[in-house]
Amino acid sequence: MSEVVVSTSRYAYADTLERLAKAVADTGATLFAKLDQAAAAHAAGLSLRPTTLFVFGNPKGGTPLMDAFPLVALELPLKLLVWEENGIVSVAYIPMTIVAARYGVTGKDALLAALNHTFETLVGAVG
């Protein structure tokens, strides 16, 4: 679990979702999906705390990684997980440096730093 960065949002769950969606757009990325995993669980007759997965990215960042290291496509587009538990809203992501190490990515330090900066910017919008 040390691979995952978890931060606490200073906003309520719904506000956190709204602010993150706006922050994704503000970075120039595309929000490909906002998956309401709690709603999916409910539709299956199950219960899950409020949980949403953001799937987003920018082909200018991801394509060079996938081109040079095809298996990185298993981790792209980028993802942020938001959930609420006991009144606390948390946001989590896996830094791209961790993903890069997992797949033996080399020679892409500036790009990885830029992608990590995107995560930090997004989490900073709610933290």
N, C-alpha and C positions, 0 to 999 in steps of 0.2 A: 504494500500500500504506500510505501515511501515514494513510489513513482508518481503518485497522484498529488496535485496541489489542490488543497481545499481551503476556501475562504468563506467567511461569513458575510452575508449581505446586510446592509443597514436598513434595507427596505422590506416591506411585506412581500409575500410571494408574487402576487399579481404585478406589483410595481417592479419587482426585480425582473420579471419576464419582459415587461414593456421596455424597461431601460436597457436591458441586454439586446433586445431586437433593434432598438434605435442605435445603440453603440455598434452593433455589427454593421448596420447600414452606413454609419458615420465613418467606419474604417475603409469603406469601399468594397467590402466583402458582400457576397450574396448569401442570404439566409435560405438554404435549400430546403430545410424542414425544421419544424418546431413540433416535436413529437410529444404529445401529452400521454405519457406512459401510465399515469393514474387513470385516465379516461379509458385507455385500452384495457387495463386490468378490470375496470368496472364493467366494460362491455362483455368481458369474459366471465363475469360473475365473481370477480375477486376484488379484494381491497388493497389499495396501495396509497401510501402518503402522497401528497402532491409532488409529482416528479415530472420534469420536462427535460428532454434532450434537444439541444440546439445543434443542428448540423449546418455548417457554413464554410465558406472559403472563397478563395480568389484564384482562378486558374493561373495567374501570373506567379503565384507563390507555389502552388502545389504541383503544377505540370513539370517544372524542371526536376523536382525531386522524384516524381513518378517515372519520368523519362530515364533518369540516371539509375534509379533504384526501384524497379517495378513493384517489389513487395511493399513498399511504403504506401501504395494505393490501398492496402488493407486498413490503413489508419486515416486515410483522407476521404472526404473532407474533414476539416477540423470539427471538434465536438466540445460542447460545454454541457455539463449536467447540473441541473438546478433541482433541489428538493427542499421540502420543509418538514422538520421534525421537532416536536415539542416547542413550536413557535419560533424556531430558529431556521432561517433560510440559508442554505449553503450552496456554493457554486464550486464545481470541481472540473479539472482538466488534467490531461497528461502533457507535460511540456514536450515540445518537438525535439529537444535534445535527447530526451529519453527514448522517443520513437526512433530517432536517428541511430542511437546506440543499438537498439533492438535489431535494426536491419543493416547495420554496418555502413551507414551513410558517412561518407568522407568528402571533404572539399566543398562543403556547402555551409560553412559556419555563418556567413553573413545572412544567408537566407533563413537558416534556423533561428538565428538571433531575431530576425524581423518577425518571424512567425511567433516566437515566444513573446515578443513585445506586443503583438496583437492580443494574445491571451491576457497579458498583464493590463493592457488598456481596457479590455472588456471587463475584466474583474474589477478594475479600478472604478469603473462607472457605477458599481453597486456596493463596493466595499468601503 
